[in-house]
Amino acid sequence: MKKRTGIVVPLSALYTKECPSCGDFLALKDLADFCQKAGFSIVQLLPVNDTGTQSSPYSGLSAFALHPLFIRISALPEFKAAMKSNKAFSTEYKNFEKNFEYKRRFNYAEVLSEKVKLLHLLFNYIEKKNAKDEAEAAKLNKELAEFVSKNLWIIPYAVFKNIKDENMQASWKSWEPSLQKLSYDQIKLKWQNKAKKSSHDFFVWCQLRASQQFKEGAECLRAKNIILKGDIPILMNEDSVDCWTYPEFFRQELRAGSPPDGGNPMGQNWGFPTYDWERLEADEFTWWKDRIKTSAQYYDAFRIDHILGFFRIWAASEKDTTAYLGHTIPYADFSHKTLNDLGFSDDRIKWLSEPHIPTGTIESITWNHDEATAVLEKLCDRVNSEELWNFKKEIEGDKEIYAMHFFDDEGKDNAIKNALAEKWRDRSLIQIKKDHFVKVYTFQNSTAWKTLSWEEQEKLKKLFAETEVKENELWGKQAETTLSAIVHASDMIPCAEDLGVNLAVMPEVLKKLDILSLKVIRWTREWEKPGQPYIPFADYPELSVATTSVHDSSTLRQWWNQEKDSVWAFLNSLQADNKPDGNSAFIPEIAEFIMRAFAKCKSSLLINPLQDYLFLEHSFYLENENDERINIPGSVNDFNWTYRIPVTISEMAENKGLLNKIKTIVELHDGQGE
């Protein structure tokens, strides 16, 4: 593969005079000019699909529809006539321009709300105008019909969006029951409802115009020999048109996430349903293939988000608030009989798989035995006549615990709930189905485990190791099956986001399918070796994408200033002259040193965040370095996903100092081997 160097950026972060409020599809044309001057030959975007009220681009409301947020209203073909002839629209648009000037972070909800309002006003104008002009009406109707015929996903999308509007954007799970479970044929009947034609046509028109503008921006990059790389989120928001339309492809009783680790002792519960891969495979992965084919209209390469999830997804019950009691899917289990054969009695198995709550756990909070007993009786059954309790069989998750009310004293009430939730998690085994079990990921932390003899622990550890071998085989087989369907659905270059757990089978599958892995400087280390040394850049696999940082991490500047242990280890790993002082504050010379050194990596693609390149020029630094970050995982707020670049794209393109430094980095990477 030809070596390429480029940038990754959220589309919303782009800033031009024509899109001061939020980046849009046509800003890619300005970006193409900048990239050409800098020598870049690849641009990667974060997802650009419709996410509704959610600002995270990874919380998709639709797997297919583009986000109306990224439509440039002033470039729509109907805009000039409306500004001239429609006072309501022109007044609102002028107010929009006045009220939404450039800001360092944009207000997602406000910008989206005003843009959608303007789009509605403009479409209303078009309809009224076309009511008096049959030729224009026929022309638009033909255009909309052709778009629908080539994009059948628009039918459920338009129906879904219309019902959402009628329900004040409430989740489809709270709609009236008759609307929650509709077959595809029933959705088509609603689509054909003449009374709803105008509202449905509005959403088709928005998607048509968004697609046209995106293609225009993408073609401008392509004309300059710059690859556009997209990002395909693995999961869908449960409140999405896809979960509503194709419930058979999603397991709504489960929630995807990641297992417990040092930074997340409860694991991560992302709140998204998992896939039913068997149902998807039975349908020949049509939904996934269509998703990839739709993306291929715009992109030449794509990032497969959380590729680990195609091997195995970490799934927790929808009834739990955490992912602590999650397990992998697929999984290898072991039977009740297997445990019996290892010498574990039925009572011993129950001790390992069911939480046991001593009365004293609650009495230490209430300081009253009778009150503690009354609390436990609401949720638990006593074990014989002991001061020991098991949760009732009907309790299925800690959400039910937190929904209870025990005392008016809020502090005491919360303390009891937290204590019970902690005991809910206190087990070594999970009964996955009748008489079959899997281990709890952190089984060694459980009360039951600590009471086992050394011999008992060793027997179980051996059993767990045997199931892990079986699981690796299952994970490799599933990944090869699912990913083959996805990567062969288009000619786009497939790239993996394979951060996190490194499964033994993963490199083999990625290599077999020609999927590029991801290498982030600070995390590309030999973690199993003493001192966890950095892997030399020359040893990076050619089939990989190298980057200085990612949207979920700190920026290069933050890393240098705030994560000194990692920085010092990195500097010590380099065989280079004139290394900067690891104790010094971050300056452009440090950015240039790191990027020039990193440019010698063997990876085919070097794609760094745009803001990391901007650190090459001090005039582009924000006063507060934390404002340059895109997202802080595990937090939900108005800060995340609202980053804007500090200057217009044109100003970047006119900065010769920045361009010259970037060109040197590009030449160091792309010129290797020439």
N, C-alpha and C positions, 0 to 999 in steps of 0.2 A: 504494500500500500504506500502511496506517495505520502511523505511526511507533510503535515499541515499544522499551522499554529493559528490560534484564534481566541475568541472570547466567549464567555457565557454570561448572560444577563437576563433578568426578568424583563419582559416586554414593557411592563408598566414603568420601569425605571428610566426608560429612554426619554429624553427631553429635547424638543425642538420648539421653535417659535410657533409652529402650527399645532403643537400638542403640549401646552404648558401645564395642564391639569394632571395628565397621566399619559404615559407612552401609548402609542397606537400602532396598528399594522403598517401604516404608511411611513412611520418613523424608520422602518427598515431601509427605506430608500436613502435617507441621510446616513444611516449606519453603514450602508454599502460603500458610500463615498469615503467615509472615514477609514473603513477596513482596507479599502484598496490603497489609500495613501500610506497606511501603516504596514501594509504587506500581509495582513491577515487573510487566510483563505478558508476559514470556517467560523460560523456563528452558531452558538447554541442558545436556545431559549428555554426558559422554564415553561411549564404547561400553559396553554392559552385557551383552554376549554371553559365553557360557562360554569361558574361555581356558585351562581345565585348570590345569596347574602353572605356567603363565606369568602373571606379575602384570601385564604390559602389556595394557591393554584393546584394543590394536591387533594382538594376536597371537592371533587367533580360533581356537579349537578347533572352533567351529561358527558358521556364518553366520546360524543361526536360533535356536538354543537360548539361553535366558537363563542368567545365571551363578547357580548355587545359593548362592554367597557372599552374594547380596543377599536371600535369603529370611529373613524374620523368623520364627524358629521359634516364639516365644511367641505369635504371632498365628495360627498354623495351627489349623484347626478341631478337629484331633485332640489338640492340645497339653494342654488342661486334664485330659482323661480320663487321658492317659498319665502326667502328673505325679502324679495321684491314685492310679493303679492299678499303675503299672510302676516298681518300685524302681530297676532298672538305668538306665532313662531319666532319672528324676527326679534320681538321684545324679549322673549325668554332666552334666545340664543345670545343676545347682547348682554343680558344679565349673567348668563353662564360665563361668558368670557371675562366679565368684570369681577365676578365672585370667585372664580377658580383660576387664579394666576399660579405661577410656579411656587411650590413649597418643597422643602427638603424631604418631608414625608407627606404623602397625599392621603386624604380622607377617603378611604375606599367606599364606604356606604354613601357618603354625600355625592361624590363624583358619579358613582353608578346610578344613583337615584335621579340626578339631574340629566344625565345622558339618556336614560330610558324615557324620562318625561319628554325630552326633546325629540327622540325618535318617534314617540307616539304622536306628538303634535305634527311632525313632518309627514307621517303616514296618513294621518287624518286629512291633512291638506291634499295629499296625493289622491286619496279616495274621492274627496269632494270635487277636485279638479277633473278627475277621470269620469265622474258621473255625468259630466257635460261634454266629454270627448270620447266617443266610442272607440276611435282608433287607438288613442293612448291607453285606454282601459284594456283593450284587446292585447296590445303590445305587452303591457305589464303582466296580465294574466298568463300569457304564453310564457313569459320569462319565469314566472313563479312556478308554473306547471312543469317546465323543463327541469328546474332545479329539484323539485319534489321527485320527479321520475328517476333522477340520478342519485338522490339522497333520501331513501325511504325512511331513514331514522327520523326525518323531520316530522313525520306524522305523529308518532307518540310524543315527540318533544313539544310540538305546538299545542297539542291537547293538554299535556302535563303543565306547561307554563301557563296556559289559560286558566286551568283549574286552580293553580297556585295563586294567580292574581286574584281570583274570586274568593280565595281563602286567606287573603292577607299574608301570603308566603308561608303559611303554616305547613309543617311536614305532612306528606301524604298519609302518614299513619294516623293523623288526627282528622282526616276528612271523614265525611259521612261514610258509613260502611259500604254503601253501594258503589262508591268511587274508589275504594281502597284495593279491590281485587277485580280488575277488568281483564278479560281475555284480549288478545290482540284484535280479534274481530270486533269486539265491543268498543275498543279504542278507535278503530277505523270508522265505526258508525258515528261516534262523537265527532270525528274529523269531518265527516260528510254532512253534519248538521248545518243547514244553510244559515240558521240564526247565528252561528258561531264563525261563519266564514271570514268575516272581517278581522276578528281577533286572531284567528289561526293564520290568516294571510300576513298579519303584522309580523309574527315570529318567523315566517318563511322569508319575508322581505329582509328582515334584519340579518338572517343567516346568509342569504344570497349576497347582500352588500358586504358583509364581513368577509365572506369567502373571496369575493372579487378583490377587495382591498388587500387581503392577506396574500393572495396570489400575485398581485402587483408588486408588493414588497419583496416576496420570495423570488420572483423573476428578476428583479433588479439585482439581487445578490448573485443569482445564478449567471446573469449576463456578465458579471465581473469575475466569474470563475470562483465564487465563494459558496461553499457548501452551507446549507441551512440545516441545522440539527435540531430535532424536536425532542420532547420529553413526554413519555407515556406513563402516567401514574398507574401503578399496579391495581390500586383499589378504588372503589367507588363509595361516595357518601351514601349512607342508607337512605337519605332523603334525596334520591336521584331518580331521574326518569328511567334509568336502566334497571334499578332495583324494583321500580314500580311496574315496568313493562315486562321484564323477564325475571320474575321472582324465582323461577326454577333454576337459574344459574347462580343464585346467591344463597348462602346459609345465614339467614337472619338471626338464628339463635346463637351465633358465634360472633366474636369480635376479634379482629386481627390486631397484632401488636408484636412485642418482643419480650423475651424472658427476662427475669431479674438479673441485674448486674450491679457492679459497684456503684455506678451513678444513679441507677434506678432499682432500688431494692425490691420494689413491688412489681417490677416489669413495666412495660408501657402498653396501655390499652388505647389504641388509636380510634376506637369507636366505629370502625368500618366493618361491614360484614365480610366474611370470607367467601371464596368461590366454591361452588360444587363442581369440581373438575370432572367428575364422572359424567355429569349431565352435559357439561360443555363439550367433552370428548364425543359423547353420543351424538351431539349436533355438529360434529366435525369442526368444532371451534369456530363456527361461523361468526359469532359475535366478535371474537377477538380478531379474526381475519378482516372483517369489515372495518373494525376500528383502525387497524394498521393501514389498510388500503385508503381509508379516508385521510389519514395523516400523510400518506405518500403523495397527496395532491400538492402539498406544500414543502415537504422535507426531503432531503437527500440522505439523511442519517437520523437515527433516533436512539435515545437513551431509554433503556428498559429499567424503570424505577424498581428498587427493592427486588432485584432478580432472585435473591435468596428465597423470596416467597413463592417462586415457581418451583423450587426444589421442595421446600417445606415452609408452610406458614405457621406462625405461632398463633394459636387460637384460644381464646378464653370465652367462658360463658357470657352471654349477653346480660345475665343476671348478676354478674360480678362487676364491681367498680374498678378492680385492678386486673392485671394479667398474671398475677402470682400463681394461680392454679391453672394456668394455661397448659397446653401441650401442642406438640407438632401435629400437623396434618400434611401428608400421611404419617401414621405412627405404627409401630410394632408393639403389640400388647402381650401380656402373659396372663394365664388363666388362674382361677381360684385353685384348680387341681394342681397346677404347677407349683404354687406356693405351698399347698398341703404336702406335696411330694418332697419339698425342701425342708419339711419339718415344722411349718407354720400352721398352727391350729386355727380353726375358724375364729376363735376369740382373739388370737394373736393378729390375724388378718384384719379383723374389725378394729383393733387397737391401732394398727398402722394406717387404715384407710378412713376412719371416722374420727373427727375431733372429739376429745373428751374434756369437758369443762369442769374443773373443781368448783364447788360452791364458793370457795375462798377467793376465786378470781373476781367475782362480783362483790362479795362481802367486803373485800379490801377497799371498795369504792363507796358502798352504801354504809359501811360500819354497822350493819344490822342484818342478822342472819335471815330473819323473816322476809325482809325486803329483797334480799338477794335471791331467796328461794322464789318469791313472787315474780321477779324478773325472769328467772330461768324457766319457770313453768310456762311462760308465754311462748317460748321458742324451742324448748328442749324437753326431752323425756329423761327421767332419772334412771340411772343404771342401777337396777335392783334397789337396794335400800342404802346405797352408798351416797356420800356427798360428792357425786360425780354424775355428769349429764352428757347426753348426746343430743345434737340438734334433731328436731323432728324431721321425718322423712319429707314433709312438704316444703321445708326450707331448701331453696335451690341456689341461693346466692346471697352475698352480703348486702345487696340492694334492699332485700327484705328486712335485714337487721337495721339498716339506717332509716328505713321507713317507719320503724316502731317509735312509740313514745312511752317513756318509762316514768320520768319525773319532770316537774315544772322547772326545777333547777337545771338550767341549760348546761352548766358545766358538768354536773353529775350525769345528766342524760347523755351528753356527748362522750364522756369518759366510759360509760357502760357500753355504748355502741361500738366505740373503738376497741374496747377489750374483747367484746364478742366477735367483732370482725377479725381481730388478730387470731382468736381461737378457731374461727372458721377456716383460716388458712393453715392451721397447725396440724398437718398430716404428712405422711410419707408417701402414700399411694393415692391415686385417684381412680375410682371405679368408673371406667370409661363406658362400659355397657355391662349387662348382666354377667356376673362372674368373670369379668375381664378387667385388668388394671394396667395403668402406666405409672411410672414414677413421677413424683412431684420434682420439679427442676431443682429445688433447693431442699431436697429430702433430708439432708444432713442437719438442717436447722430445726427440724421438728422435735417436739417433746418425745414422741414415740421412738424415733430413731435413737435418741440418746439413751433410751432404756434397754436397747438390744445388746445382747452379748457380742463380743468380737466375732465369734463364729457366725452368728446370725447376720451381722452386718456384711461379712465377707461373702456369704451365700447370696445375699441380695445384690451386692455390687457386681458379682459375677453374672447374675441374671440380667442386670441392667446393661452390662457391657455387651452381652449376647444380643439383646434387643437393639442396641445402637448399631451393631453391624448390619442387622436386618434392615434397620431404618435407612442407613446410607444407601443400600441397594434400592429401596423404595423411592428415596428422594432423587437419585440419579435417573431412575426410569421415568418418574413423573416429569422431571425437568426436561429430559430429552424429548418426551412426547409433546409437552405443551409448548416449549420454546421452538421446536422444529416447525410447528404450525405457524407460529408468529413470525419467525425470521424469514420464512419462505413465502410469506404472503405478499412481499414487495421486494423491490430492488434496493431499498434503503440499507445503509450500513448499520448493523445492530451493535449497540454499545451497552454494556452492563453497568448498573450501579450495584456493585457487589461488596459494599462496605459492611463491616460487622463480622458475624461469625463466618469463618472460612471452612466450609465443608470439604472433606477430603475429596469428594467426587466433583466438586464445582469446577476446578480448573480443567479437568478432562472434558466435561460437557461443553464448556465455553469454547475450548480449542476446537472440539469436533464440529461445532456449529459456527465457527469463525466469528464469535462475539467478542468484542474488545472489552477487557476488564478496566477497572478504574483505579488509578494510583494517586493518592493524595500525599504530598510530601511527608507531613507530620505523622501519618499513620502507616506509611509503607516501611515497615520495620520487621525484623525477625523477632517476633514477640516471645517465642518459646526459648530464645537463647539468653544467657546472662547479660544483663545490661541492655537488652532489647535493641541491638544495633540497627541503624538505618541501612536499608538496602541501597547500594550504590546506584546512581542514576543510570550508569552504563549497563546495569543488570536488569533494568526494567524490561518486561516482555515487549517485543515489538507490537504485538497485538494488544495494545492498551491505550487508554486515554490518561494523560498525566495532568495534574492540576495543583495549584498552590493552595486552594481552599474551596469549599463548597457552600451552597446557600444555607446549610444547617450549621456550619461551623463559624468560628470567629474569622475575621479577615486576616490577611497576611500581617497587616499592621497591628491588629489586636494580639495575634499569636506572638509576635516578637515582644511586644510590651507587657503582655499579661501571662504568658506561659513559658517562663524562663527555663525551667528544667528541660522542657522539650527543645527549646531553642539551643541551649548549650550542648545537648546531646547531638543535635543536628550539626552544629558547627564543628564539633569534635570529629564527626564522621567524614568531613570533607577534606580531601587532599587538594588544598588550594592555597595560593599565596594571598596576602593582603586581606585575610579574613577580618570582618568587622568585629568590634568588641561586643560580646553578647550582653554586656551590662548597659550599653548605650541605648538611648532612646531611638525609636525608629525614624529614619530619614530617607529621602529618595535614593541616596547612595547604597543603603542597605537593601532596599527593594531591588535596585538594579543588580547588586551582587548576587542575591538569591535567584533572581530570574535568569540571569546569564548562566549561572551554574546549572540551574534546573533545565535550561534549554538544551543541554547536552544529553538529556535522558534519551533512552533508546525508543521510547514510546512513539508510535506512528502519529498520534494526535496529542498536541499540547494545547489545552483549552483552559485558560485561567479566567477567573472572574474579572469583569471589566474594572471594578473598583480597585483590584489589586494592581492592574496596569496603571491606573491613575495615580498610584502612590509613587510613580516615577517622577512626578512633578509636584513639588510642595504646594504650589498655588491651588491644587485641587484637593488638598486635605481639608476635611471638616474639623471644626474646633474640637468637637467631641468624637473621638474615634469610634465610640459605640454606635453612633448614628449611621455609620457606614455598613453596619451589619444588616443582612436581609431577614433572617429568622432566628429565633431562639427556641429550639425544640422543647416541647413540654409546657409552653406558655401560650395562652390565647389572649391577645390584646390588640389594640389599634396600631401598635408599632410594627408588628410582624408583617412582612410582605409589602410594605409601603415605601421602600427605599427609592429615591430618585438620584440619578447622577447629578453632581454638583454644578455642571455647566451644560450648555447645549452641545449637541453632537457636532455642530459646526465649529464651536469654539475649540473642541478637542481636535478637530481636523485641521485647524489653523495653527495649532501649537507645534512648531517645528521641533522644539526640544523633546517633547513627548514622542512625536512621530519618529525621530531619529533613534531614540533609545529603544522603541518598540521594534523598529526595523532590524536593529542589531540582534535583538533576542530572536526574532523570526529567522534571520539568516543563520544564527548559531544552531537552531533546531532543524529547520527545513533543509539546510545545506549539507547536513551530515551524509557522507557517502557519495556526494556528487563529484 
